[in-house]
Structures are given as C-alpha cells and as structure tokens.
Amino acid sequence: MIGMPRDDVHGLFKEKWTEFKKTKYSKNTTDNYGKFHVYYTPDNLVEAVEIFEGIELSLYNNIIFPIKVCEIENRISGIEKNGLSYIHKAKSIGIEANKEVAENILVGAEDYFS
C-alpha cells in the first residue's frame, strides 16, 4: 500500500473515510477509516499507515500487532525505546505504548523516521 495513489486506496475499502489534518504542520490531509489512518505525501501517495485496534499485523510471519509492551523488543529485533514509543528506523515502524498493550502501530515508507 505504501506509494499507492490516494484514489486507488479509496477503491480498496468498503468503509467510508473522513479527511483531517493530523497537525497544523501536515502537508496533506489524512484519511480516517476508524481502525486505521492513511497518511499521504503532498502528491497524494501513501507514505504511512497507522493501525489501531481490531487489525492484526505480522512481520516475517511474526504477529507484531496487537502486542503487549513487554513483548515489543523480543518480537521486533532492532526496535528501540523512545520515551513512551518504540521506533525501528530501518523498517520504518513506530509503536505507541502508553499502557500494557500497544495502542497503535505506524508503518511508513522507507526512511519515514529519518
């Protein structure tokens, strides 16, 4: 899905979306599908997907979301703790982990966190 044009993304899902700006500095709007958000470049290409509850995500046949905070570093080799978050720069993965279970996971385009 990374790099896909916005119109193509809209055709993938039955769910309706709403658009919003994540911050006042956002270069484009984000599509809110409820259980996930899709972020776009200024050219309307997918640059990241943020997943919330109700969706399972795996990496190399290893479930990495949903995930308990105590399992993050064991399941995702090379991920680093950064305050209340975890970031894997090489794989462009970010996890918010304010509670016992990760709240969301963001998967971005190459070098998303650089």
Phi and psi in degrees as a GROMACS rama.xvg file:
@    title "Ramachandran Plot"
@    xaxis  label "Phi"
@    yaxis  label "Psi"
@TYPE xy
-59.8308  131.225  ILE-2
89.6388  -6.27403  GLY-3
-75.2414  142.078  MET-4
-65.8243  147.331  PRO-5
-54.6009  -45.3794  ARG-6
-61.0366  -35.9627  ASP-7
-67.4559  -38.1727  ASP-8
-61.7763  -45.038  VAL-9
-58.755  -31.4008  HIS-10
-76.8534  -14.7585  GLY-11
-77.5022  -29.799  LEU-12
-117.047  144.374  PHE-13
-78.2778  -28.1  LYS-14
-64.6804  144.722  GLU-15
-78.4146  153.056  LYS-16
-123.099  159.387  TRP-17
-123.675  150.237  THR-18
-102.314  143.371  GLU-19
-152.144  161.431  PHE-20
-97.0462  123.607  LYS-21
-61.51  -45.8057  LYS-22
-138.954  170.657  THR-23
-68.1078  -14.582  LYS-24
-94.3375  -2.55994  TYR-25
-58.2901  136.025  SER-26
-85.0412  -11.5696  LYS-27
-156.253  168.35  ASN-28
-79.7763  161.232  THR-29
-110.999  142.942  THR-30
-91.2893  126.743  ASP-31
-102.824  113.56  ASN-32
-102.372  11.085  TYR-33
91.4473  -71.3178  GLY-34
-85.4198  -9.68232  LYS-35
-156.014  156.715  PHE-36
-117.546  144.263  HIS-37
-118.094  124.721  VAL-38
-102.434  143.628  TYR-39
-125.171  152.851  TYR-40
-73.8728  170.77  THR-41
-59.1133  -21.4785  PRO-42
-91.6537  12.4251  ASP-43
64.2988  36.0201  ASN-44
-108.102  142.631  LEU-45
-62.4881  126.285  VAL-46
-112.428  -18.0132  GLU-47
-165.896  155.209  ALA-48
-129.973  128.326  VAL-49
-110.368  122.995  GLU-50
-109.652  137.086  ILE-51
-111.067  -158.364  PHE-52
-63.5023  154.08  GLU-53
91.568  0.178464  GLY-54
-128.635  132.804  ILE-55
-98.9219  137.42  GLU-56
-127.938  133.964  LEU-57
-124.943  154.719  SER-58
-131.786  117.433  LEU-59
53.6341  48.3311  TYR-60
62.1105  20.7044  ASN-61
-119.256  119.165  ASN-62
-66.6742  122.405  ILE-63
-114.04  -2.69333  ILE-64
-161.045  130.303  PHE-65
-68.9878  157.836  PRO-66
-152.455  143.37  ILE-67
-78.2729  145.185  LYS-68
-57.0127  -40.0752  VAL-69
-66.7264  -11.4847  CYS-70
-103.706  -9.17709  GLU-71
-57.0477  -52.9894  ILE-72
-67.9332  -27.8055  GLU-73
-76.1828  -36.5257  ASN-74
-84.6978  -26.6287  ARG-75
-120.682  89.2037  ILE-76
-58.9965  130.482  SER-77
92.3497  -4.00524  GLY-78
-75.5593  145.529  ILE-79
-122.011  139.973  GLU-80
-74.0243  136.717  LYS-81
-139.928  85.8675  ASN-82
69.1675  -121.499  GLY-83
-94.5633  9.93006  LEU-84
-122.292  168.316  SER-85
-127.819  138.981  TYR-86
-134.194  135.384  ILE-87
-118.328  97.7559  HIS-88
-62.2109  -42.4154  LYS-89
-65.2838  -33.9763  ALA-90
-98.1721  -1.58272  LYS-91
54.6784  50.4137  SER-92
-118.545  133.595  ILE-93
-131.004  137.718  GLY-94
-128.703  129.794  ILE-95
-91.7914  128.831  GLU-96
-137.806  66.4535  ALA-97
-82.5444  -13.8177  ASN-98
-126.374  -164.981  LYS-99
-69.046  -29.6371  GLU-100
-115.137  137.7  VAL-101
-56.7787  137.589  ALA-102
-82.1046  -35.7011  GLU-103
-160.867  166.809  ASN-104
-136.112  138.696  ILE-105
-118.164  130.325  LEU-106
-117.808  123.223  VAL-107
-118.557  174.693  GLY-108
-64.8863  165.049  ALA-109
-52.349  135.529  GLU-110
66.2853  21.5939  ASP-111
-57.9151  -38.1701  TYR-112
-97.6109  11.1127  PHE-113
